[in-house]
Amino acid sequence: MGRNKRSNNKQNSGKRSQTGNWKEIEKENIKWETYYKQQPIFKDDQEFETFKKFCKEGLPLTFRFTNGNNITTDNSRQKEILNLFKKDILPHLHNVEYEDEVIAAPVVIPWYETEEIHDILWQYNISKTIIRKKEQFKKFQQFLVMENVLGNIARQELVSMIPPLLLKVKPSDKVLDMCAAPGSKTMQLLEFLHASDDASGFVMANDADFKRSHMLTHQLKKINSPNLIIVNHDAQFFPKLFSGGDNRNFMSFDKILCDVPCSGDGTMRKNVNVWKEWTIQGGNGLHQIQLNILKRGLKLLTTNTYTEDNQLIGNEARLVYSTCSLNPIENEAVVAAAIREFNSDPYNIKRGLKVRLLDSSKDLNGLKRVDGINWWKVFNRDAEEIAEYDENNEKCAKLSKSMWPPTKEEIEEFKLNRCIRVYPQLQNTGGFFITAFEKYKVGVENPTKKVKIDEKTEENEEEATVKEADAVSTAATEPVKKSRMPRDFNEEPFIFLPSDHEVTSKIIDYYKLNANFPQDTLLVRNASGEPVKSIYYTSPIVKDVIQTNESRLKLVFSGVKMFIQQSAMKTVPDQNVADINSRFNWRIQNEALPHALKYMDLDTNKLIFKTSNSEFIKLCMHHNFCKYEELYKLEPSFKEYMQKVTSGGCAFIYFDRKGTSEDVKENLMFPVWLGKNCLNFMINKELQQELLYKLFHLSMEEIKALQEKESAKAKAKSTPTDAKPVESTEEKEETV
Ligand SMILES: C[S@@+](CC[C@H](N)C(=O)[O-])C[C@H]1O[C@@H](n2cnc3c(N)ncnc32)[C@H](O)[C@@H]1O
């Protein structure tokens, strides 16, 4: 792939000076240059110069079509949006001229695919600054933004997508993402978990920074996964968890991602401040915390058990360690130290436990990479090379022994060449370091009494570590700037409803949910434990983890909002408060509808109105409040339907769209609020925009004009009696 001449140095390239002008950041750093030239990474100065040249350029744009929002095996949405891109957008990106040069069209990255879709990931060799600024890319830009907001397209740096791929997550896995914010990799982990309809595992996404853990919530909410738990712990002391309620068992994780905090010198193409801020001490100062996080991850990882003749029993568990830095002190040195410490720990030796690096050379076919290195140089903050560690040498102050390369014997054992290094010049990306570990033992487990006693001891040791961690609070070397924790961390408790709760029974009865509906995994988030405004649902395993570890987990978020109590505060101009409140008023949230419909009989349920009449849908989509009289004219069967559902406040429209096998079309379902004279589709304005574009080919300008006109109309009609103020932005966004 050609380099990106146009993605010039201006991308994100500075800060406003005091005079208000943008100041260019100079893309030079002599300390960085000298340091990397001395490491055995590039074969000569010329190779370094090529590397540096790429580091100075802006990054190409990469985007992935996700099955993110669509948490079932049915990937029809993913396919439809991909087709839309190929038909509607891609032709306009062929032979685009910019500044007298022809820009090559976006290309597919071959090493990211699912069994069914081979063109999920695309790279376009032009910087996002230019895409944002230039008129010829406007439609493409609007498409990206629109689908990104809905979670259908992920815009993520190419190399940052590698670590989750190497984890090989399966739907039954218990996954821990130790340093997860802002959540782009967690999003991928969730996609893999939901690759089949029956995800029985879960993803626990953790970040030590309180604010960033909430940022994670914001990012991951759009995935609508009932198998997600977001927590806020220092990963160095991540608590030991249990499953099984009162009969609690230690719960290890099958897949762990340690995407640790790092100096970020692989991201210079995007984060230009790295040019200004990079120091030797930056990487050195992070080494210990990176090692601590990795060690904790290895401790929590499920052990792979092999027979004497080297056959793996059961599924393979693995841990991936990654950084967006190319510095060996943050990479190979951490990996080597973790193997060294784990394999020489008497506790592990006694139990026959070891760790080793996995061979990933056959994975990700087509990804250009370079092997990890076996030796490197260690420099102190004054850029002096220190040949070996000596605790009495003051030049070694702030350095630790674990930073030095392995011995000859260790090189044999550690196989650091199995680590993956990706450099910007290899395929026009950022830089990344990735490696996969397994923890293993040879010999079939024999759960004797003795082992049980050992486990008990281990449990006590763990309890002590966790308590210690709580007491230590923030370590001085901690790179995370911790925002103050609220006094009562779990401000809004997560309380599961008893399965025979009155409201749940009414909901089941009203919607005719079948006996398989998991009514015991519904929860509320308020101190009273009663359903007041919203009811969420989780998967059974998530409920078990939350309940069994209530006192150990600093829970930030879990559950998908499923039922919402519709109240008179909604702007329904033709009704009065008493009328709305006298009805059954628990409606199903749009995002949870596919899940709820699994428990409803689509053929016999009277609440579901099925149509393939696109004019009918068009009218509903075009207006916030659609008069029945108009709809009856378009679809007489709707009148019959309305006669059967007069008592209910909520119904569904099922839009049965016929697509061919090449032109897949997702069937769409919408929750609908039925007023006295008109109906209201309960979808947010972003989804409305996408549907108007996707189904009826309106331009973004037309859509925005339409939305403004409709909201002005609604405002003019609403009066204090029929429309109480909307309580929160979130609530406000639920309707169109
Ligand atoms: C490289 S970023 C992670 C990026 C993330 N995996 C993604 O793909 O979006 C590192 C994260 O680690 C968090 N962090 C720093 N120290 C931590 C610690 N001791 N425990 C857990 N998280 C930590 C930071 O707040 C930051 O969000």
The ligand as a MOL file (V3000), in Angstrom:
LIG
                    3D

  0  0  0     0  0            999 V3000
M  V30 BEGIN CTAB
M  V30 COUNTS 27 29 0 0 0
M  V30 BEGIN ATOM
M  V30 1 C -3.7020 1.6910 26.7420 0
M  V30 2 S -5.0830 2.2260 27.6220 0 CHG=1
M  V30 3 C -6.2380 0.9610 27.2750 0
M  V30 4 C -6.8980 1.0740 25.9470 0
M  V30 5 C -8.0500 0.1400 25.8120 0
M  V30 6 N -7.6670 -1.2330 26.0170 0
M  V30 7 C -8.7290 0.2710 24.4530 0
M  V30 8 O -8.4250 -0.4850 23.5600 0
M  V30 9 O -9.5860 1.1440 24.3060 0 CHG=-1
M  V30 10 C -4.6490 1.9030 29.2590 0
M  V30 11 C -5.7520 2.0900 30.2520 0
M  V30 12 O -5.2590 1.5750 31.4820 0
M  V30 13 C -5.8200 2.3150 32.5330 0
M  V30 14 N -4.9690 2.0570 33.7110 0
M  V30 15 C -3.8370 2.6870 34.1010 0
M  V30 16 N -3.3550 2.1220 35.2180 0
M  V30 17 C -4.2070 1.1170 35.5330 0
M  V30 18 C -4.2540 0.1590 36.5740 0
M  V30 19 N -3.3580 0.1460 37.5480 0
M  V30 20 N -5.2790 -0.7140 36.5960 0
M  V30 21 C -6.2200 -0.7050 35.6360 0
M  V30 22 N -6.2260 0.1850 34.6320 0
M  V30 23 C -5.2260 1.0690 34.5730 0
M  V30 24 C -5.8430 3.7280 32.0270 0
M  V30 25 O -6.8190 4.4840 32.7020 0
M  V30 26 C -6.1550 3.5110 30.5440 0
M  V30 27 O -7.5330 3.6610 30.3380 0
M  V30 END ATOM
M  V30 BEGIN BOND
M  V30 1 1 1 2
M  V30 2 1 2 3
M  V30 3 1 2 10
M  V30 4 1 3 4
M  V30 5 1 4 5
M  V30 6 1 5 6
M  V30 7 1 5 7
M  V30 8 2 7 8
M  V30 9 1 7 9
M  V30 10 1 10 11
M  V30 11 1 11 12
M  V30 12 1 11 26
M  V30 13 1 12 13
M  V30 14 1 13 14
M  V30 15 1 13 24
M  V30 16 1 14 15
M  V30 17 1 14 23
M  V30 18 2 15 16
M  V30 19 1 16 17
M  V30 20 1 17 18
M  V30 21 2 17 23
M  V30 22 1 18 19
M  V30 23 2 18 20
M  V30 24 1 20 21
M  V30 25 2 21 22
M  V30 26 1 22 23
M  V30 27 1 24 25
M  V30 28 1 24 26
M  V30 29 1 26 27
M  V30 END BOND
M  V30 END CTAB
M  END
